[in-house]
Amino acid sequence: MISALLVANRGEIACRIFRTCRDTGIRTVAVHSDPDADALHARVADTAVRLPGAAPADTYLRADLIVKAALASGADAVHPGYGFLSENADFARAVLDAGLVWIGPPPSAIEAMASKTRAKELMGLAPLGEVTRADLPVLVKAAAGGGGRGMRVVRRLEELPAALESARAEAASAFGDGEVFVEPYVEDGRHVEVQILADTHGTVWALGTRDCSLQRRHQKVIEEAPAPGLPQDLTARLHELAVRAARAVDYVGAGTVEFLVSGTQAHFLEMNTRLQVEHPVTEAVFGVDLVAEQIRIAEGHELGDEPPRARGHAVEARLYAEDPAREWTPQTGTLHRLSVPPSVRLDTGYEDGDDIGVHYDPMLAKVVAHAPTRTEAVRKLAGALERATLHGPTTNRDLLVNSLRHKEFTSARMDTGFYDRHLPELTAAAPDSLAPLAAALADAVGRSRFGGWRNLHSAPQTKRYEMAGEEHEVHYRHTSRGLEADGVRVVHADASAVVLEVDGVRRTFEVARYGDELHVGGTALKPLPRFPDPTAQHAPGSLLAPMPGTVVRVADGLTEGSAVEAGQPLLWLEAMKMQHRITAPHTGTLSELNAVVGQQVAVGSLLAVVRST
């Protein structure tokens, strides 16, 4: 029996595994990098072991340090979570060689399936060799790992070399393996996968399907179980293929077999030899704890002859600290408040007051709804996200709500091209026009010396705020009757809540202040000075760092005075395990270049200037 378990991971998945361990009486051990010293997973574990350094290559990808931590802490088992070393056969062997229990498949199965190139060969498929124009579009893909990292769609042959180089660098940084391959890219297919669970006694369960078609940068955003609208014969065929793949490599534990479905055709993508991020939707539908089953299997327990019966429908949304309207730019800062209604499940690696840094994935949480039908589950999740309290950096919350309510999704006609087609409309919703006024009124009450009102009319007061990247100016007055504003009746105002009525419709705005940050309901605002600072202006064509990160590449031969074309990639920043291109805003001359490879830059740092010609 396992008595103490180390999770070789961080954040949300470490916290989720610890939850099952606590429920089953198993002592928990966390590992943490220096930036994660005060992270939630390190705080909630019974024991935490430091991995010196910040970069994944120095910490969470160091198999030797993790095995040493397990032995030093008295752990007798290791769970890899997902990402990092979860599909690394050498790590699994190192764990077993140290006399520890490995919560996962045998190293031989990982080797057979964790490399997507070897997995395709096992399934009788092969990646593309020399790519020609007739093969386009193609997908450059990391052979190891997942999560959309190390993946690039190439539609023009001349873009292939740069895509290969960028994908290799990103894969090496995320997984410690820079191997990539090229395969045909199927336009507008559906990403459908099958959850499998296998014991050491020859039983393999297929625990239904999941649809994960809503993706950005090849990383899943919304997932659900079961995959809606699949013909019964196709579902049965997918189950059969998944079980066959598991048996072919003597698989043990939890794994996922992924397919791209186009019409009634299913194309094998890969087998993930680990627990998936989206496993909670399967847990909700089948009423199982997949982590508990992984542990039981590792202890030698048998699965039943048949899996549990599926009940209802579940949908999961990944809540990210990112700005979808600005090319999914990751966001950093303090997460002041995160709460969702109790009707949904929340898996997170953060608590109120935690910092969101630059070193790791920007996912804040997974929110999961389960209901008797798909329609009810989707409605439940959209409503819960809409009512969630999120105070801190910009998130994708509004995108998630709008996606769940989009007719293409509600009618189950979505595919992997959903965001390519609909992102502008999904991010175009106008911010709440009354939020700045509510902020100004709450501030006026808070600044009132005695909390009361002046006896005489005063001159109109003006406040300026930045909201959704734009400036908003509002006006109000102190009068003998209280606060007034044109076209709006101020029903109530105090420092934490404002009630406004327009055309007989009354609305309540909760107001929270954290230093210079304001959150009014679900809207973030930044107070602006009354008069703009002229020194804060940048020259036309200035390229500013959209997020804090590291300069990992400067375009070959790029120097001050170089001629550049509009859209030409100039620099690459790495932040939160992803690479981000900085491109020329227009055709012209590079008049200033401040960025150098290896440089750490803060958000808003001036990287370069392109003078228009």
C-alpha positions, 0 to 999 in steps of 0.5 A: 500500500502506498503511504506517501506520494510525491507529485512531480508537477506543480499548480492545478494538477498537483493540487488536484492529485493531493485532494485525492491523496487526502481523501484516501489517507496518503501523505503528500509531497510537493516539489517546487521551483524558486518562483513556486516557493509560496505556490498553492501546491507547495503550501497544501502538501504535507511536505515540500522539497525545493528544486533550485532554479526557475526555468523548467529545464533546471527544476521540473524537468530534472528527473534526478532531482525529483527522484532524490526529493522523493527519497529524501522526503520518505515518499514511496510513490511518484505521480507525474501529473501532466506535462513536464516529465509525465511522458518521459520513459527515462524518468519512469525507469529512474523512479522504478530503479529507485525502488519507488512506485510509478503511478503510470504506464510501464516505461515500454508503453511510454516509449511506444506511444509517448513519441508521436512518430513511434505511435504512428508507426505502431498504428501503421501510419507515418509522418510526411518526409519531404514536404511539397506544395501539394502537401500543404497545409501541414502541421509541424508537431512536437514528438513528445509532450502535448498542450499545443506546445511545439505545434505550428500550422504551415500554409506556405512552403517558405514558412516551413524552415522557420516553423520547424526551428520555432517548434523545436525550440518550444518543444525543447523548453517545455518537454526537454525533447526538441524532436518534431515531425510534419503531418497533413493538416486536416482543416475543420475537423473535430478533436475527439478522444477516448479515455482508457483505463487499464489494470495489470490483470488484462482489463482495459476500460474505454470510458467514453469519448470527449470532444475538445475541438475548441482550441487556441494555438492547438491548446484545448479551451473547452472540453466535454463528455461525451462527444456530441452528435457522433453516430453510434457505429463511429463511437464504437469504432473509436472505443475499439481502436483505443482499446486495441492501441492500449493492448498493443503496448500492454498499457497500464493506468489512465491514458487517452487516444486522440482522433481527428474526426472529419465526417464519419472518418477518424484519423489517429492523432496520438496516444497520451500516456498520462492523465489529461487536463480534461479528465474531470468531465469523464469523472463527472459522467462516469462517477469515478475518481481517475486519480484514485483509480490510478493509485489503486491500479499501481497498488495491484487492484483489479478493475471490474469487468465492465466500466460504470454506466455513463450518466448525463453530460459534462463540460469543462472550461479552462480559465486562462490569464490571457487576453484573447483580443490581443493574440492570446497574450498571457497576463501576469500580476496578482490574482486578488479574488477567484470564486465560482458558484458552488454548483460547479467544480473548480480545480485550481492552483491559486488562492486569493492573493497569489501571484501569476508569474511568467515562468509557467502556463497561464491557466488559472483554473478549470471550471466543470459543470455536470447536468442530465443533458448537454443543453443544461450542462452548457447553460449551467457552466456559462451562467457560473462563469458569468457570475464568477468573481475574478479580480486580477489580470485580464482573463478569457472569462468573457470569451468562454461565456460567449463561446458556450452561448454561440449557436455553433457550439450550442448546436454541436456543429463546432470544429477545430477552426471555431476560433479562427472563424469567430474570434473577432465577434467573440471578443467584440462585446462592449464593456459595461458603460456604467462601470466607470461611473460606478467606480467614480461614485464609489471613490467619491464616497470613499474620499468624503471626509465624513461619509456625508454630502455637501449641503450645496451644489458643487461643480461637476466632477470628472474622472478618467479610467482605462477600461478594455484598453480605452479611455473613459471619462465620466462626470458626476456632482455632489448635491444636497440630495447626494450624488447625481449624474446625467441620465442616471438615478443614483439609488445608493452609493458606498465604497463597496457597492453602487446601485444605479437606475436607468430607464427604470432598470436597477443594477447593482455594482460591487466595487473592489479596490486593490491599490491602483486596481479597480474591479466593478462587477466583472469589469477591470478599470485603471484610474487615469490621471486628470491630465495625460503624461506627455513623457509616456508617449512612444514614437510611431512604430514602437514595438513594446513587450506585450508581456514580461518574458525572455528574448529567445531569438532575434531575426537573422541579420537584423540590425539597426538600419535593416529594411523590414516588411509589414508583418515580418517577424523580428523578435521572439519572446518566451513567456509562460512556456510559449513563444510569441512573435513580435512583427513589424507593424508596417514596412519601413526601416528598423531605426532602433533595436534594444532587444538582445537574446537572453534579455529579460524584459518587463511588459511595456519595455521598448524592444525596437522601433520601425520608422515608416518609409 
